[in-house]
Amino acid sequence: MLRQGLPSQSLVREFGAPGPRVGGVPDFHAVTRDHVLSAIAECDERGADSFQRAYGFGKTHDYLLWHDGKSYDSKAILGVAYKYATGTAASRARFAAEKEGVANLLRHLEFDVTFVDATGLADQPATGEWREAADLPLDESRDAWAEAARGGLIETAGQYHAVVTTKELATLAQNRTGIRTKQLTHYWIGDVLTRVAAECARRDEPLLSSLCVTTDGSVGASYAPAVLAATGEVPADADDHAAQERLRCYRHFGADLPEGGGVAALTPKLAATRGRERKIRAQEKVHAHCPICNLQLPATGICDDCN
């Protein structure tokens, strides 16, 4: 049964008493549970990254809102829930000094909200309590993480040209399964992505592992082994192969594609890096010179002055 009636005194202190406010300050007591559910549905439809960018919220967050086993940025959801309540979304700046207040208000509406530490892990995961990977058989933790990662990657595939970093995916897998580890991500995420790729191959799907990239925008060293495990072949260029697989993922998992079906693309960061590298190689290229006047030869290879 949902709690109805007057808000608690703590919420009144944090957000003010119900009713119209002056000076343009939002009254969050206009927000109901249904408004929050509408914001969650919009986030699911648009994808978290697109949703947060559209309303001016970044990826950093102090509290996670949990619903149906998925986590959401509590401030972004409440800000957009305010739009459903009043017609105008609350801006990110509105929450600058009210991090805990946001969590308390959402809890008042009977949502689960957990604090996120500096590593991105919630103080309480979706399962209710943490288990340590070191206390479990390796396959149990890795299979659980792979299943959770697969779900997160399918969500990513729903947005054209979206990707997720290895750190973000590792955090998601731990938060959703309630299994955490003190091991550095690069020691285990490759195995998880290989298991995801193997499951994709079993289902005759494009490789979701292609959507996971490092901070430099590359799929990194873990991608080629995942492709090998899934297809029996090693890609000549891992990032070019991943770009093609990502396009297949967007098409397969229902992303809104531009006219023509979209194009395969490197991540913007990696594309920029490769562009700089090509420019440097071109500048370092040794140019031929005329044996008579020693001037640099044009592209034709024939000296304009001596011939």
Phi and psi in degrees as a GROMACS rama.xvg file:
@    title "Ramachandran Plot"
@    xaxis  label "Phi"
@    yaxis  label "Psi"
@TYPE xy
-74.5332  144.508  LEU-2
-75.939  130.25  ARG-3
-120.779  176.212  GLN-4
93.3905  -153.405  GLY-5
-71.7425  146.594  LEU-6
-71.8272  160.206  PRO-7
-67.1323  159.264  SER-8
-63.1919  -33.3815  GLN-9
-64.5988  -37.9115  SER-10
-70.518  -35.2732  LEU-11
-62.8257  -41.3505  VAL-12
-64.4402  -37.5787  ARG-13
-81.188  -38.1847  GLU-14
-120.317  -4.68793  PHE-15
92.4473  161.659  GLY-16
-70.8073  155.726  ALA-17
-59.472  156.303  PRO-18
115.446  172.239  GLY-19
-58.7914  145.44  PRO-20
-114.334  158.121  ARG-21
-108.132  162.831  VAL-22
76.9697  11.1681  GLY-23
78.6668  7.54608  GLY-24
-80.3899  124.954  VAL-25
-62.9551  145.444  PRO-26
-103.575  100.807  ASP-27
-73.1519  -7.10397  PHE-28
-73.4349  -7.05423  HIS-29
-74.347  -16.9195  ALA-30
-82.058  130.419  VAL-31
-110.677  173.006  THR-32
-59.4419  -39.1795  ARG-33
-63.0521  -36.1558  ASP-34
-64.3643  -40.2175  HIS-35
-65.4433  -41.8542  VAL-36
-63.0947  -35.0197  LEU-37
-65.8322  -39.4352  SER-38
-65.8492  -40.0658  ALA-39
-62.4124  -43.5154  ILE-40
-62.2184  -39.8049  ALA-41
-65.7275  -39.9567  GLU-42
-62.1061  -42.6545  CYS-43
-62.7963  -39.9982  ASP-44
-70.4343  -40.5473  GLU-45
-87.7173  -21.8929  ARG-46
91.3622  141.005  GLY-47
-58.681  -45.8435  ALA-48
-62.2031  -48.3335  ASP-49
-64.1266  -40.431  SER-50
-60.4511  -48.8705  PHE-51
-69.3199  -37.9944  GLN-52
-64.899  -40.7709  ARG-53
-60.8948  -32.2113  ALA-54
-107.679  9.8022  TYR-55
79.5137  24.3894  GLY-56
-106.988  136.292  PHE-57
-84.2107  -174.728  GLY-58
-81.6318  -20.836  LYS-59
-72.5943  142.226  THR-60
-154.416  153.906  HIS-61
-101.94  -26.1931  ASP-62
-132.965  140.064  TYR-63
-105.179  137.224  LEU-64
-96.8632  131.178  LEU-65
-108.81  135.808  TRP-66
-151.781  125.138  HIS-67
52.4449  40.4466  ASP-68
79.8158  3.30367  GLY-69
-114.755  151.169  LYS-70
-107.646  150.35  SER-71
-140.096  152.724  TYR-72
-68.3328  116.806  ASP-73
-62.182  -40.3412  SER-74
-68.3501  -42.1329  LYS-75
-63.2682  -42.8607  ALA-76
-64.9217  -44.4981  ILE-77
-66.9365  -38.5891  LEU-78
-60.7655  -39.9023  GLY-79
-79.5817  -31.1362  VAL-80
-59.4156  -34.6188  ALA-81
-63.7179  -32.3321  TYR-82
-63.0197  -42.0667  LYS-83
-68.8887  -24.8168  TYR-84
-83.3843  -35.0527  ALA-85
-124.95  -15.9772  THR-86
101.722  -11.4444  GLY-87
-133.524  129.298  THR-88
-71.7023  147.391  ALA-89
-83.0116  137.812  ALA-90
-78.7582  164.248  SER-91
-59.8557  -37.1836  ARG-92
-61.5308  -26.9724  ALA-93
-62.4438  -24.1856  ARG-94
-101.155  6.76823  PHE-95
-53.2378  -40.7721  ALA-96
-111.948  17.3439  ALA-97
-131.297  42.3337  GLU-98
-61.6748  -50.495  LYS-99
-70.9972  -31.5144  GLU-100
-62.8223  -37.81  GLY-101
-60.5208  -46.5487  VAL-102
-61.4482  -42.9427  ALA-103
-64.9021  -39.4858  ASN-104
-65.4339  -42.9051  LEU-105
-66.7934  -36.6123  LEU-106
-65.1107  -36.2381  ARG-107
-60.3757  -30.0395  HIS-108
-89.108  12.6494  LEU-109
66.966  40.9852  GLU-110
-105.383  150.087  PHE-111
-83.3423  125.459  ASP-112
-131.868  131.1  VAL-113
-126.652  149.094  THR-114
-75.0014  144.472  PHE-115
-111.624  128.299  VAL-116
-84.4042  -174.958  ASP-117
-63.8129  -23.1529  ALA-118
-84.7745  -8.64132  THR-119
96.2548  -4.97874  GLY-120
-84.0794  140.326  LEU-121
-76.352  151.841  ALA-122
-67.7903  -25.0351  ASP-123
-137.663  118.045  GLN-124
-77.0907  179.452  PRO-125
-60.7756  -28.9493  ALA-126
-81.0769  -9.24758  THR-127
104.918  -34.5865  GLY-128
-150.542  155.575  GLU-129
-85.9811  144.946  TRP-130
-119.741  148.631  ARG-131
-93.2924  130.896  GLU-132
-59.2994  -32.4229  ALA-133
-63.7894  -21.0801  ALA-134
-92.5972  -0.550871  ASP-135
-116.032  156.378  LEU-136
-58.7434  142.704  PRO-137
-55.8597  -45.6286  LEU-138
-63.8136  -32.1299  ASP-139
-64.6804  -46.6678  GLU-140
-70.0769  -43.499  SER-141
-66.7458  -40.2916  ARG-142
-65.1598  -39.7742  ASP-143
-64.9247  -44.3813  ALA-144
-62.724  -40.0812  TRP-145
-63.6003  -40.2374  ALA-146
-64.4676  -43.5556  GLU-147
-66.9598  -40.7902  ALA-148
-62.992  -39.9081  ALA-149
-58.0743  -44.8321  ARG-150
-61.3128  -43.3436  GLY-151
-65.1438  -37.5284  GLY-152
-70.7065  -34.2637  LEU-153
-63.5567  -39.6457  ILE-154
-62.6134  -41.9944  GLU-155
-62.7757  -39.9534  THR-156
-65.3653  -15.0258  ALA-157
-76.8662  -3.10887  GLY-158
-124.28  120.127  GLN-159
-55.6992  127.618  TYR-160
66.6638  15.1786  HIS-161
-80.3384  147.969  ALA-162
-138.201  169.06  VAL-163
-132.042  143.395  VAL-164
-81.3615  160.404  THR-165
-60.0853  -38.2015  THR-166
-64.9435  -44.3087  LYS-167
-62.892  -42.0269  GLU-168
-68.9505  -39.0583  LEU-169
-62.9295  -41.4047  ALA-170
-64.8992  -44.7997  THR-171
-59.1691  -45.7499  LEU-172
-61.7479  -41.9475  ALA-173
-69.9207  -43.7735  GLN-174
-63.5249  -38.3386  ASN-175
-77.5095  -30.0491  ARG-176
-93.6316  -20.2045  THR-177
74.6953  15.098  GLY-178
-112.063  118.798  ILE-179
-118.903  162.582  ARG-180
-142.392  150.583  THR-181
-92.3051  -5.69951  LYS-182
-66.0991  143.888  GLN-183
-62.9457  145.365  LEU-184
-55.088  -40.2927  THR-185
-67.7609  -12.4879  HIS-186
-78.8212  -20.5465  TYR-187
-132.597  -17.9876  TRP-188
-67.225  -30.5821  ILE-189
-62.0538  -41.8961  GLY-190
-64.6411  -40.2489  ASP-191
-62.7178  -44.2555  VAL-192
-66.9833  -32.6585  LEU-193
-65.2644  -40.3391  THR-194
-66.6055  -37.8462  ARG-195
-63.0208  -44.5979  VAL-196
-63.1143  -40.4454  ALA-197
-62.9688  -39.1257  ALA-198
-67.3235  -38.2472  GLU-199
-61.1824  -42.9102  CYS-200
-63.3827  -39.8228  ALA-201
-62.7802  -34.7284  ARG-202
-89.8455  0.890795  ARG-203
58.7084  46.4021  ASP-204
-111.759  160.487  GLU-205
-63.9824  160.426  PRO-206
-80.3734  107.188  LEU-207
-63.7795  -24.7157  LEU-208
-59.6725  -21.7955  SER-209
-66.2471  -16.5546  SER-210
-84.2731  -6.35428  LEU-211
-101.516  123.603  CYS-212
-129.117  162.444  VAL-213
-82.1246  179.791  THR-214
-66.2245  -19.5925  THR-215
-90.5607  6.19891  ASP-216
87.7344  0.522231  GLY-217
-96.0568  154.563  SER-218
-73.137  -14.4447  VAL-219
75.059  -172.553  GLY-220
-72.4166  -18.0047  ALA-221
-80.0677  -13.0979  SER-222
-75.182  -46.1434  TYR-223
-57.8386  -44.7084  ALA-224
-61.8181  -33.9381  PRO-225
-66.3024  -41.672  ALA-226
-64.5634  -42.4567  VAL-227
-60.2217  -43.9272  LEU-228
-65.4997  -33.4593  ALA-229
-85.3976  -34.3617  ALA-230
-120.204  -15.0978  THR-231
82.0405  6.31735  GLY-232
-127.845  150.243  GLU-233
-102.871  125.258  VAL-234
-67.5245  142.695  PRO-235
-64.6587  -40.6283  ALA-236
-132.61  110.697  ASP-237
-59.7816  -42.5241  ALA-238
-72.5879  -36.3377  ASP-239
-65.7381  -41.1208  ASP-240
-62.6215  -44.1017  HIS-241
-63.5298  -36.3055  ALA-242
-60.5822  -41.9076  ALA-243
-66.8517  -41.6897  GLN-244
-66.3562  -37.3214  GLU-245
-61.9589  -41.8902  ARG-246
-61.3774  -41.6511  LEU-247
-62.4183  -37.341  ARG-248
-64.2625  -46.4219  CYS-249
-59.2313  -41.1459  TYR-250
-69.0612  -41.7602  ARG-251
-72.1874  -38.1654  HIS-252
-100.321  16.5253  PHE-253
85.8507  25.8111  GLY-254
-68.611  151.046  ALA-255
-74.7071  113.926  ASP-256
-103.087  151.312  LEU-257
-69.8547  168.443  PRO-258
-57.946  134.397  GLU-259
98.4217  -7.84767  GLY-260
93.3551  3.80703  GLY-261
85.9788  171.829  GLY-262
-132.043  151.8  VAL-263
-73.8487  140.388  ALA-264
-151.14  144.058  ALA-265
-67.8809  160.554  LEU-266
-64.5552  150.702  THR-267
-54.6265  -39.7602  PRO-268
-66.0143  -43.9123  LYS-269
-69.6889  -38.3923  LEU-270
-60.8827  -40.6712  ALA-271
-65.515  -40.6573  ALA-272
-62.8011  -45.3578  THR-273
-66.2085  -34.3832  ARG-274
-63.3157  -42.6262  GLY-275
-65.0006  -39.9387  ARG-276
-64.6226  -39.9615  GLU-277
-63.3964  -39.9083  ARG-278
-64.9011  -41.6164  LYS-279
-64.6188  -42.8337  ILE-280
-62.3536  -39.1693  ARG-281
-65.5672  -38.2107  ALA-282
-70.3888  -30.117  GLN-283
-86.6602  -8.52733  GLU-284
-61.3356  134.636  LYS-285
-80.0583  120.907  VAL-286
-93.5599  145.16  HIS-287
-73.531  148.992  ALA-288
-121.941  152.194  HIS-289
-66.0311  129.476  CYS-290
-69.2229  -13.1011  PRO-291
-94.6121  -54.7999  ILE-292
-102.775  -7.97115  CYS-293
68.165  13.8052  ASN-294
-79.2969  153.122  LEU-295
-65.6649  132.596  GLN-296
-76.5574  145.754  LEU-297
-72.5055  -178.54  PRO-298
-61.1906  -25.0938  ALA-299
-71.7319  -19.4073  THR-300
81.4153  6.0511  GLY-301
-117.063  127.405  ILE-302
-69.665  126.629  CYS-303
-70.7588  -24.5234  ASP-304
-89.4183  -31.9586  ASP-305
-101.764  -3.90889  CYS-306
